[in-house]
């Protein structure tokens, strides 16, 4: 078990379980959460609107460009698609209790003492969160 004391003095504990996932427990009373975007509807509309044209954006390019905002014209580059980007409300990809620590999907947990543990997902538990880590054979603590 590892402990983390945030800037407000709240103590969070991190305990690796038998699946190499990590139980993150502590005070989550005041906390921000992030939920990932779902680009399916927006990207499908983009493809349909541009059917037959050459040099279409692939999905990763679209995800980047669709959020571009022009500070001079005060407009989105693709306003018709930005409104179609949905939120996956049943998923959490970032947790940030007041005072920290901020933890997000894809982040290494090495600074918390779990070398090679990368956040794949979060599952809410009664005492906090179960951090699901990537299962790639390198999730052992060194």
C-alpha positions in Angstrom: 0.0 0.0 0.0 1.2 3.5 -0.8 -0.1 6.7 0.7 -0.4 10.2 -1.0 -1.1 13.3 1.1 -2.5 16.1 -1.0 -2.1 19.9 -0.6 -5.1 20.0 1.8 -3.8 17.2 4.0 -6.2 14.6 2.7 -4.6 11.1 2.7 -5.3 8.8 -0.2 -4.2 5.2 -0.3 -3.3 3.1 -3.3 -3.3 -0.7 -2.9 -2.5 -3.1 -5.7 -5.0 -6.1 -5.8 -4.5 -9.6 -7.1 -5.3 -8.5 -10.7 -2.7 -5.8 -10.6 -5.4 -3.2 -10.5 -5.1 -0.5 -7.8 -7.7 0.5 -5.2 -7.7 4.2 -4.7 -9.3 5.1 -1.5 -9.8 8.4 0.4 -12.0 11.5 0.5 -13.8 12.1 -2.8 -16.5 14.4 -1.4 -15.3 17.4 -3.6 -14.1 16.0 -6.9 -14.1 16.7 -10.6 -14.7 14.0 -13.1 -14.0 13.7 -16.8 -16.1 11.7 -19.3 -14.7 10.9 -22.8 -16.2 12.2 -26.0 -18.0 10.0 -28.5 -17.3 11.2 -32.0 -19.3 8.5 -33.8 -22.3 10.6 -34.8 -20.2 13.7 -35.8 -17.7 11.7 -37.8 -20.4 9.7 -39.6 -22.1 13.0 -40.6 -18.8 14.3 -41.8 -18.2 11.2 -44.0 -21.8 11.4 -45.4 -21.5 15.1 -46.1 -18.2 14.6 -47.9 -19.0 11.3 -49.7 -17.1 11.0 -53.0 -14.5 13.7 -52.1 -10.8 12.9 -51.9 -8.5 13.5 -49.0 -11.0 13.0 -46.2 -9.8 13.2 -42.6 -9.4 10.0 -40.7 -11.0 9.8 -37.3 -7.9 10.9 -35.3 -7.5 13.9 -37.5 -11.2 14.7 -37.2 -11.1 14.5 -33.4 -8.3 17.1 -33.4 -9.7 19.5 -36.0 -13.4 19.5 -35.0 -12.5 21.3 -31.8 -10.5 24.1 -33.5 -11.8 27.5 -32.6 -10.7 30.6 -34.5 -10.0 33.4 -32.1 -10.3 36.0 -34.9 -13.7 35.0 -36.3 -14.9 33.7 -33.0 -16.2 30.5 -34.7 -15.6 26.8 -34.8 -14.1 25.6 -38.0 -16.8 22.8 -38.2 -19.7 24.1 -36.1 -22.1 21.6 -37.7 -20.1 18.7 -36.3 -19.0 20.1 -33.0 -22.7 20.0 -31.9 -22.8 16.2 -32.7 -19.9 15.3 -30.4 -21.6 13.3 -27.6 -20.4 12.5 -24.1 -20.1 8.9 -22.9 -21.8 9.6 -19.6 -21.4 6.0 -18.4 -17.6 6.2 -18.5 -15.1 8.1 -16.4 -11.6 8.9 -17.9 -10.4 11.4 -15.3 -10.7 11.8 -11.5 -9.4 14.9 -9.7 -10.3 15.2 -6.0 -10.0 18.7 -4.6 -6.3 19.2 -3.7 -5.3 16.3 -5.9 -4.1 13.9 -7.1 -5.3 14.3 -10.6 -5.4 10.9 -12.4 -6.4 10.3 -16.0 -6.7 7.4 -18.5 -3.4 6.6 -20.1 -1.4 8.0 -17.2 1.5 6.2 -15.6 1.1 5.5 -11.8 4.9 5.3 -11.4 4.9 8.5 -9.3 2.6 6.7 -6.8 5.0 3.8 -6.5 3.5 1.5 -9.2 6.1 1.4 -12.0 4.7 0.1 -15.3 1.1 0.6 -14.2 -0.9 2.5 -16.8 -4.5 3.7 -16.1 -6.9 2.0 -18.5 -10.2 2.7 -16.7 -11.9 3.7 -13.5 -14.6 1.7 -11.6 -16.5 3.4 -8.7 -16.3 1.5 -5.4 -17.8 2.3 -2.0 -14.5 3.7 -0.7 -13.2 5.4 -3.9 -12.1 4.0 -7.2 -10.7 0.8 -8.6 -8.1 1.9 -11.1 -8.0 -0.7 -13.9 -4.5 -1.0 -15.3 -3.4 -2.2 -18.7 -2.7 -5.9 -18.8 0.4 -6.0 -21.1 2.7 -8.1 -19.0 4.7 -5.1 -17.6 2.4 -4.3 -14.7 4.7 -5.5 -12.0 6.1 -3.2 -9.4 9.8 -2.8 -9.4 
